[in-house]
Amino acid sequence: MTSRRAVVLAVVCTGAVALAAPMAAQAKTKSVSMGPSPTAAKAFKPLGADVNDFFPDRVTIHVGDSVRFLPANFHTVNIPARRGAKGPLPFITPTGQKVAGALDAGGQPFWFNGQPALAVNPAVGGAAGLGKRFVYTGKKRIESGVPGPSGPPKSMTVKFTTKGTLTYYCDVHPGMKASIVVRPRKRTIPTARQDAKALKRQYAKALKVAKGLTATTPPAGSVDLGVAGADGVEIFAMVPASVTVPVGTTLKFQMSKGTYETHTATFGPGPADTPSTYLGKLSASFQSPAPDAIATYPSDMPPAPATLTPALHGNGFWNSGALDLDKASPSPGANAVTFGAAGTYTYYCLIHPFMKGTVVVQ
């Protein structure tokens, strides 16, 4: 798939700006948080929840006003041109190369050698637009890119020069979108107080959804990797956290209906949040532009379930591969494995290594 790099217009401030027409002097800036603000996020943390949404998810401004986008999590802002392709850009794309040299702990090649190598789309990788100011005329796409791994991320400010309603997106979480309404100067727009009330209602609604997700129970024989609700609300946990099954049981690890996320279910030497471990190294590769193919691909060729024992792939490794429900993604929404030996098996999401669960096989 061909990458489409965002083309942006930089705003150069000169001393002449201070002498601009009265309309320019009256221009205002409203702010949008890319995910819950750090203060608001504290209410979701005890629930193990987060929200893939922009806050507020609707902003109304005048022509000539600006919107400041404040990074609060791993999200992007993608404002498409008025004409042309809409929707988010693909976050992961083929590099044009093939996977080669991927071996398991026993020295055997994985089945996906020869398959397309994947990497972060260059059009959205890197914080290309963060820390900058742009003018949106509708002719060009504006792309923030993802926050970098080091240092506090900077905001991106966009000035809107034409009236109309537009939708913008997060490229990392398909389904996460919001709108900006640009009205003529003579039209009224919400006051700061009205905006604050609307934002408070949005947070209250999201928190109510999150609280309702904690009692979710998936069907027998399956485990939900996260639990999704309306408007991008999601519980980041394996549900149920622990399962006890007899030897020979096949369990399906699945994405929750309505999720905007990507998760894995991965067994092997961990924990995944310790960089020195086998799983920790695979998990850390998701912080790079090109995640390890062993982390992104299913460890065993689908569709037949593999049989997991402590000896699988030389170290008890089984990986569902990256799972999501995005219709534009080649990744499946579920994968299954059969447990072939008694024992206690701990597994993790390599993308969110704080997510873990246990399967006790008797």
C-alpha positions as CSV (number, residue, x, y, z in Angstrom):
1,M,0.0,0.0,0.0
2,T,1.4,3.3,-1.0
3,S,2.2,5.7,1.8
4,R,0.8,9.2,1.6
5,R,2.8,11.8,3.4
6,A,1.0,14.7,4.8
7,V,1.8,18.1,3.2
8,V,1.5,21.0,5.6
9,L,1.7,24.8,5.4
10,A,3.9,26.4,8.1
11,V,2.8,29.7,9.6
12,V,5.6,32.2,9.8
13,C,5.1,34.9,12.4
14,T,6.5,38.3,11.6
15,G,6.2,41.6,13.2
16,A,3.5,42.6,10.7
17,V,1.1,40.2,12.4
18,A,0.6,42.5,15.3
19,L,-0.6,45.2,12.9
20,A,-3.2,42.9,11.2
21,A,-6.8,43.7,10.7
22,P,-9.2,43.7,13.7
23,M,-10.6,40.4,12.7
24,A,-7.2,38.7,13.1
25,A,-6.7,40.4,16.4
26,Q,-10.0,38.9,17.7
27,A,-9.1,35.3,16.7
28,K,-9.3,32.8,19.5
29,T,-7.9,29.4,20.2
30,K,-9.8,26.4,21.7
31,S,-8.1,23.3,23.0
32,V,-8.7,19.6,22.3
33,S,-7.1,16.8,24.4
34,M,-6.0,13.8,22.3
35,G,-7.4,11.3,24.8
36,P,-8.5,12.1,28.4
37,S,-6.4,14.9,30.0
38,P,-3.9,13.8,32.7
39,T,-6.3,15.1,35.3
40,A,-9.4,13.4,33.9
41,A,-7.5,10.1,33.3
42,K,-7.2,9.7,37.1
43,A,-10.9,8.8,37.4
44,F,-10.5,6.0,34.8
45,K,-7.3,4.5,36.2
46,P,-8.9,2.5,39.2
47,L,-11.2,0.8,36.6
48,G,-8.2,-0.2,34.4
49,A,-9.9,1.9,31.7
50,D,-8.9,4.5,29.1
51,V,-10.8,6.3,26.3
52,N,-9.9,6.5,22.7
53,D,-11.6,9.8,22.0
54,F,-10.9,13.5,21.6
55,F,-12.0,15.8,24.4
56,P,-14.1,17.6,23.5
57,D,-15.3,15.5,20.5
58,R,-16.9,18.5,18.9
59,V,-15.5,22.0,18.7
60,T,-17.2,25.1,17.3
61,I,-15.1,28.1,16.3
62,H,-15.2,31.1,14.0
63,V,-13.4,31.5,10.7
64,G,-9.8,32.6,11.6
65,D,-9.8,30.9,15.0
66,S,-7.5,28.0,15.9
67,V,-7.6,24.7,17.6
68,R,-4.7,23.5,19.8
69,F,-4.4,19.7,20.0
70,L,-2.8,18.5,23.2
71,P,-1.2,15.0,23.2
72,A,-2.4,13.0,26.2
73,N,-1.8,9.5,25.0
74,F,-0.6,7.5,21.9
75,H,-2.9,9.2,19.3
76,T,-2.6,11.2,16.2
77,V,-4.6,14.0,14.6
78,N,-5.4,13.5,11.0
79,I,-7.4,16.3,9.3
80,P,-8.0,15.2,5.7
81,A,-8.3,17.6,2.8
82,R,-11.9,18.5,1.9
83,R,-11.6,16.7,-1.3
84,G,-10.0,13.3,-1.6
85,A,-9.7,10.3,0.7
86,K,-11.3,10.5,4.1
87,G,-10.7,8.4,7.2
88,P,-7.5,7.5,9.0
89,L,-4.3,6.5,7.3
90,P,-3.2,2.9,7.9
91,F,-0.8,2.8,10.9
92,I,1.0,-0.3,9.9
93,T,2.0,-0.9,6.3
94,P,4.2,-3.4,4.3
95,T,7.7,-2.2,3.8
96,G,8.2,-3.9,0.4
97,Q,10.6,-6.4,2.0
98,K,10.1,-10.0,3.2
99,V,10.5,-11.4,6.7
100,A,13.7,-13.4,6.8
101,G,15.8,-15.1,9.5
102,A,12.9,-15.3,12.1
103,L,13.8,-18.3,14.3
104,D,12.2,-19.7,17.4
105,A,14.1,-20.4,20.7
106,G,14.8,-23.9,19.3
107,G,16.5,-22.6,16.2
108,Q,13.6,-23.5,13.9
109,P,12.3,-21.0,11.3
110,F,8.8,-19.6,11.9
111,W,6.2,-20.1,9.2
112,F,6.0,-16.4,8.3
113,N,9.5,-16.2,6.9
114,G,8.9,-14.9,3.3
115,Q,5.8,-13.0,4.3
116,P,5.6,-9.2,4.0
117,A,7.7,-7.3,6.5
118,L,5.6,-4.7,8.3
119,A,6.5,-1.3,9.8
120,V,4.8,1.9,11.0
121,N,3.5,4.0,8.1
122,P,6.1,6.7,7.4
123,A,3.2,9.2,6.8
124,V,2.2,8.9,10.5
125,G,5.4,7.7,12.2
126,G,7.2,10.4,14.1
127,A,5.8,13.5,15.6
128,A,6.0,15.4,12.3
129,G,3.3,18.0,13.2
130,L,3.6,18.2,16.9
131,G,5.1,21.4,18.2
132,K,4.1,23.3,15.0
133,R,1.5,25.7,13.7
134,F,-0.5,25.1,10.6
135,V,-3.2,26.8,8.5
136,Y,-6.0,24.6,7.2
137,T,-7.4,25.8,3.9
138,G,-9.0,22.5,3.0
139,K,-6.6,21.8,0.2
140,K,-4.0,19.7,2.1
141,R,-4.2,17.0,4.8
142,I,-2.7,18.0,8.1
143,E,-1.1,15.2,10.1
144,S,0.3,15.4,13.6
145,G,2.1,12.1,13.7
146,V,2.5,10.1,16.9
147,P,4.2,11.4,20.0
148,G,7.8,10.5,20.3
149,P,9.3,8.1,23.0
150,S,11.4,10.8,24.7
151,G,10.4,14.1,26.3
152,P,7.0,15.6,26.9
153,P,5.1,15.8,23.6
154,K,4.3,19.2,22.2
155,S,0.9,20.5,21.1
156,M,-0.1,21.2,17.5
157,T,-2.1,24.3,16.6
158,V,-4.2,24.6,13.5
159,K,-5.9,27.8,12.2
160,F,-9.0,27.3,10.1
161,T,-9.7,29.9,7.3
162,T,-12.8,28.5,5.7
163,K,-16.3,27.8,7.1
164,G,-17.8,24.3,7.2
165,T,-17.9,21.1,9.3
166,L,-15.1,18.6,9.0
167,T,-14.2,15.3,10.6
168,Y,-10.7,14.4,11.8
169,Y,-9.3,11.1,12.9
170,C,-6.7,9.2,14.9
171,D,-4.6,7.0,12.7
172,V,-3.6,4.7,15.6
173,H,-7.1,3.8,16.7
174,P,-9.5,3.4,13.7
175,G,-13.0,4.5,14.9
176,M,-11.6,7.4,17.0
177,K,-12.8,10.6,15.4
178,A,-14.2,14.0,16.2
179,S,-15.5,17.1,14.5
180,I,-14.8,20.8,14.1
181,V,-17.4,23.3,13.1
182,V,-16.1,26.5,11.6
183,R,-18.7,29.3,11.5
184,P,-18.7,32.8,9.9
185,R,-17.7,35.7,12.2
186,K,-21.3,36.9,12.4
187,R,-22.6,33.6,13.8
188,T,-22.5,32.8,17.5
189,I,-20.4,30.0,18.9
190,P,-20.4,28.4,22.4
191,T,-18.8,30.4,25.2
192,A,-16.0,29.0,27.3
193,R,-18.5,28.2,30.0
194,Q,-20.7,26.3,27.6
195,D,-17.7,24.4,26.3
196,A,-16.6,23.5,29.8
197,K,-20.1,22.1,30.6
198,A,-20.2,20.0,27.4
199,L,-16.7,18.7,28.2
200,K,-17.8,17.7,31.7
201,R,-20.8,15.8,30.3
202,Q,-18.6,14.0,27.9
203,Y,-16.2,12.8,30.6
204,A,-19.2,11.8,32.9
205,K,-20.7,9.7,30.1
206,A,-17.4,8.0,29.4
207,L,-16.9,7.2,33.1
208,K,-20.4,5.7,33.3
209,V,-19.6,3.5,30.3
210,A,-16.3,2.4,31.9
211,K,-18.0,1.4,35.2
212,G,-20.5,-0.7,33.3
213,L,-17.8,-2.7,31.5
214,T,-16.3,-4.2,34.7
215,A,-19.0,-6.8,34.9
216,T,-18.6,-8.2,31.4
217,T,-18.4,-12.0,31.0
218,P,-17.4,-13.5,27.7
219,P,-18.9,-16.8,26.4
220,A,-17.4,-20.1,27.8
221,G,-14.3,-21.2,26.0
222,S,-13.2,-17.6,25.2
223,V,-11.2,-14.8,26.7
224,D,-11.7,-11.1,25.8
225,L,-8.5,-9.1,25.2
226,G,-9.8,-5.9,26.7
227,V,-13.5,-5.0,26.9
228,A,-14.8,-2.2,24.7
229,G,-17.8,0.1,25.2
230,A,-19.3,3.1,23.4
231,D,-17.3,6.1,22.2
232,G,-13.9,4.5,22.5
233,V,-14.1,3.5,26.2
234,E,-12.1,0.3,26.9
235,I,-11.1,-1.8,29.9
236,F,-7.4,-2.8,29.5
237,A,-7.5,-6.2,31.0
238,M,-7.8,-9.9,30.1
239,V,-11.4,-11.0,30.9
240,P,-11.6,-13.3,32.8
241,A,-8.2,-12.7,34.3
242,S,-7.8,-16.4,35.2
243,V,-9.2,-19.5,33.6
244,T,-9.0,-23.1,34.8
245,V,-9.4,-25.8,32.1
246,P,-8.7,-29.5,31.6
247,V,-5.8,-30.7,29.4
248,G,-6.8,-30.7,25.8
249,T,-9.0,-27.6,26.0
250,T,-9.0,-25.1,23.2
251,L,-9.4,-21.5,24.2
252,K,-10.2,-18.6,21.8
253,F,-8.6,-15.2,22.5
254,Q,-10.7,-12.5,20.9
255,M,-11.0,-8.8,20.5
256,S,-14.1,-7.2,22.2
257,K,-16.9,-6.0,19.9
258,G,-16.6,-2.3,19.1
259,T,-12.9,-2.0,20.1
260,Y,-10.6,0.5,18.4
261,E,-7.5,-1.2,19.9
262,T,-5.0,-3.8,18.8
263,H,-3.9,-6.5,21.3
264,T,-2.0,-9.8,21.4
265,A,-2.3,-12.9,23.6
266,T,1.3,-14.1,24.1
267,F,2.6,-17.0,26.2
268,G,6.3,-17.6,26.9
269,P,9.2,-16.5,29.2
270,G,8.2,-13.2,30.6
271,P,7.2,-10.9,32.1
272,A,6.5,-8.8,29.0
273,D,7.2,-5.5,30.8
274,T,10.8,-6.5,31.6
275,P,13.0,-5.7,28.6
276,S,15.6,-8.5,29.4
277,T,13.1,-11.3,29.0
278,Y,12.1,-13.1,25.8
279,L,8.6,-11.5,25.8
280,G,10.0,-8.2,27.0
281,K,12.2,-7.9,24.0
282,L,9.3,-8.6,21.7
283,S,7.1,-6.1,23.5
284,A,9.8,-3.4,23.3
285,S,10.0,-3.8,19.6
286,F,6.5,-2.2,19.4
287,Q,8.3,1.1,20.4
288,S,10.3,1.0,17.2
289,P,9.3,2.0,13.7
290,A,9.5,-1.7,12.7
291,P,8.1,-4.2,15.3
292,D,9.6,-7.6,15.3
293,A,7.8,-10.0,13.0
294,I,7.8,-12.6,15.8
295,A,5.6,-10.1,17.8
296,T,3.2,-9.1,15.0
297,Y,2.6,-12.5,13.2
298,P,0.8,-15.5,14.8
299,S,3.5,-17.9,16.0
300,D,1.8,-20.8,14.3
301,M,0.2,-20.9,10.8
302,P,-3.5,-20.4,11.0
303,P,-6.2,-21.7,10.9
304,A,-5.5,-24.9,12.8
305,P,-4.9,-24.3,16.6
306,A,-1.4,-25.1,17.8
307,T,-0.9,-27.2,20.9
308,L,0.8,-25.3,23.7
309,T,3.2,-27.1,26.0
310,P,6.3,-25.8,27.8
311,A,8.3,-27.1,24.9
312,L,6.4,-25.3,22.1
313,H,9.0,-23.4,19.9
314,G,11.7,-24.4,22.4
315,N,10.4,-22.2,25.3
316,G,6.6,-22.5,25.6
317,F,6.0,-19.6,23.2
318,W,2.7,-19.1,21.5
319,N,1.5,-15.8,20.1
320,S,-1.9,-14.9,18.7
321,G,-0.3,-12.2,16.6
322,A,-1.6,-8.7,16.5
323,L,-5.4,-8.8,16.6
324,D,-7.9,-6.0,15.8
325,L,-11.4,-5.5,14.3
326,D,-10.5,-2.8,11.8
327,K,-12.0,-3.8,8.5
328,A,-9.1,-2.3,6.6
329,S,-6.5,-4.3,8.5
330,P,-5.3,-7.8,7.5
331,S,-5.1,-8.8,11.1
332,P,-7.8,-11.2,12.4
333,G,-10.0,-10.5,15.3
334,A,-9.3,-13.8,17.2
335,N,-6.9,-16.7,17.5
336,A,-7.1,-20.0,19.4
337,V,-4.7,-22.5,21.0
338,T,-5.1,-25.9,22.6
339,F,-3.5,-26.6,25.9
340,G,-1.6,-29.9,25.8
341,A,0.0,-30.2,29.2
342,A,-0.9,-29.5,32.8
343,G,0.5,-26.4,34.4
344,T,0.0,-22.7,35.0
345,Y,0.4,-20.5,31.9
346,T,0.8,-16.7,32.1
347,Y,0.2,-14.6,29.0
348,Y,0.5,-10.9,28.1
349,C,-0.4,-8.4,25.5
350,L,2.8,-7.4,23.9
351,I,1.5,-4.0,22.9
352,H,0.2,-3.2,26.4
353,P,2.5,-5.4,28.6
354,F,0.6,-4.4,31.8
355,M,-2.2,-6.5,30.5
356,K,-1.8,-10.1,31.6
357,G,-3.8,-13.2,32.4
358,T,-3.4,-16.8,33.6
359,V,-4.6,-20.2,32.3
360,V,-4.5,-23.1,34.8
361,V,-4.5,-26.4,33.0
362,Q,-5.3,-29.5,35.1
